[in-house]
C-alpha cells in the first residue's frame, strides 16, 4: 500500500494525577506534562512497523488542535513518521467534527489505512475512529490487538468482552488500536534532530471548510466522590471476621 | 416526552444483562417511553427476554440471517433505519456498544454522549473523564437525536416483570461486503461472568506466573466469584485479555472485590470504583490500592491465600 494516516492527540500525560480546577471549568493543565495519547503512540508504532516491513511507502501523522500540538507531531516524526499535518484551531473539537476533519484529509491524501488510538485518555470518548469509518463508508476494526496486512485486505484481531474476535476487512479502512498491539519505540536523540527537517504542514481549520457538528456541551467538572476510609486488619482471621460482619461471606 | 430506543446486546440467542442496565438508565429519564430493538438472526427468544424487562413497553425485532455477525458495519445501518421518531438511542458501554453506537451517531449526523453514569434530565448527564479522575456534567442539544452509551457499572439491571408487546420490523439492509467475521474466540468458563458477578477475585503481576495465578482461580471458586486481573497480569500472559479490569478493560461494580497482589494503578482503580466492598491484600503497605480499600491486609499473598482458602472452606 502507499500511505498510512495516523492520528496523534495531545493529552495530559498518563502519569499525571489529574486535578479538577476549583472553578469547575475543566482540569488543571498549566505546567502539566503533555504527551501523545498512549493509544495513538501504539497506532504510530504499528504504522511504522508496516512501513518497515515494506508494506507501505509513507506514514503521515495528523493532529488537530492548537500550535502546541506541534510538539507531539515532532515526536511522531522523530519516531519515524515521514511528514506531519496539523489542523490548527484553538477551539475544543468534538468527535464528529474531528472525524469530518480526518475525512477531509482522506480526500486529499487518499490513504490505504487510517490507524487511530481506540480512545483518548482525556475525554475517554472512544468515538472518532468509528465515526470516521461511518462517514467514509469504510470498514472499522476497533480495539485491535493484531493487524496483518495482505495486499488489499487486512486481518484484525479485536479485544472484545468475551475474548478475541477476528475479522477480515477490505482496505482502505479505519483501525483503532488497543494496548497490547505493540510496545512503541523510544525516540533517540539523532532522530529528534532529523525530525526537525521533516515537513510539518499547518492548516488553519477554517481553510478546510468543514461543517461543524453540534457539540455536546461540557457544563461543569467536579472531582469524583471519594470512597470512605477503610480499615486495616492484622491477619486472615481479622479479614474473615470483617467480611462476615458485612454479610459478604 | 422522551421516546427512547435501546439497542439490545445478545449472543447465542441470550440477552446480555447490559441491556437491562441500559433500561435502568433510560427509566431515570422523566416521562420516558422505552422500546428495545433486537437486531438478530433469531430474534424471538431474545425479544421475549427483553419484553419481560420492567419499564419496556415495546420490543422491535429485526430478523435477518446476516445478523449472525453483530459487527457495527452490519448493525448500525439497521438501527439508523429505525431511529426516526426516537428522541434517544441508547446502547451499553460494552465493547459491543462502544463499537456500534458512534457509527450510529455519525450516520445520524450527531455527536454521542459516552458512558452515562447519572441522569440529571432528559438531555443532561454526568459521565467520567480522565480515567474517572474527573466527572463532567454534559448537556446534549435538545433538538437533535441523542445517541449515548450507558456506563453499565453505574446501573443495576431492572427486574423482570414487564410485559411489552413484540413487533417484527422489516428494514432494508445490505450486508456490507467489506467487513467479514472470521472467528469469535470466546473464553469458556463456568465461573460467574466478570461484568455481572456479585463477587470478583482479581490478581496482579505479583502472582508471578500463569501457574501461580491458579491460586486466584481456586479462591474465586471457593467464594463463588468471577476472576479479574490487572493489565500487567494480562500483558505477562497469566490470563487472557477478557479478564482485564480497568480504564481499558472492564469497568465493574461487584458487591465484593478482592484485589490480591495489585498495587492499584489509577488505570486499574477506575475499573473498580463502584465496587461495594474492596479488599486489598498486598505486601507493600504503601501500595495505592490501600487508599481505596475498605479492608486492607498487608502480607505475603502466597501465605495469605492458602490460609484464607482454609478459613473459608472450614
Interface residues (C-beta under 8 A of the other chain):
Chain A: X12 X14 X17 X18 X19 X20 X27 X94 X95 X96 X99 X118 X119 X121 X122 X123 X124 X125 X126 X127 X128 X129 X130 X131 X132 X133 X134 X135 X138 X139 X140 X141 X142 X143 X145 X155 X158 X159 X160 X161 X162 X163 X164 X165 X166 X167 X168 X169 X170 X173 X178 X179 X180 X213 X214 X215 X216 X217 X218 X219 X220 X221 X222 X223 X224 X227 X228 X230 X231 X232 X233 X234 X235 X236 X237 X238 X239 X240 X242 X243 X246 X248 X249
Chain B: X11 X71 X72 X73 X76 X94 X95 X96 X98 X99 X100 X101 X102 X103 X105 X106 X107 X109 X110 X111 X112 X113 X114 X115 X124 X128 X129 X130 X131 X132 X133 X134 X135 X136 X137 X138 X139 X140 X141 X144 X176 X177 X178 X179 X180 X181 X182 X183 X184 X185 X186 X187 X195 X199 X223 X231 X234 X235 X240 X241 X242 X247 X248 X250 X255 X256 X266 X267 X273 X277 X278 X279 X281 X290 X292 X293 X294 X295 X296 X297 X298 X299 X304 X307 X308 X311 X312
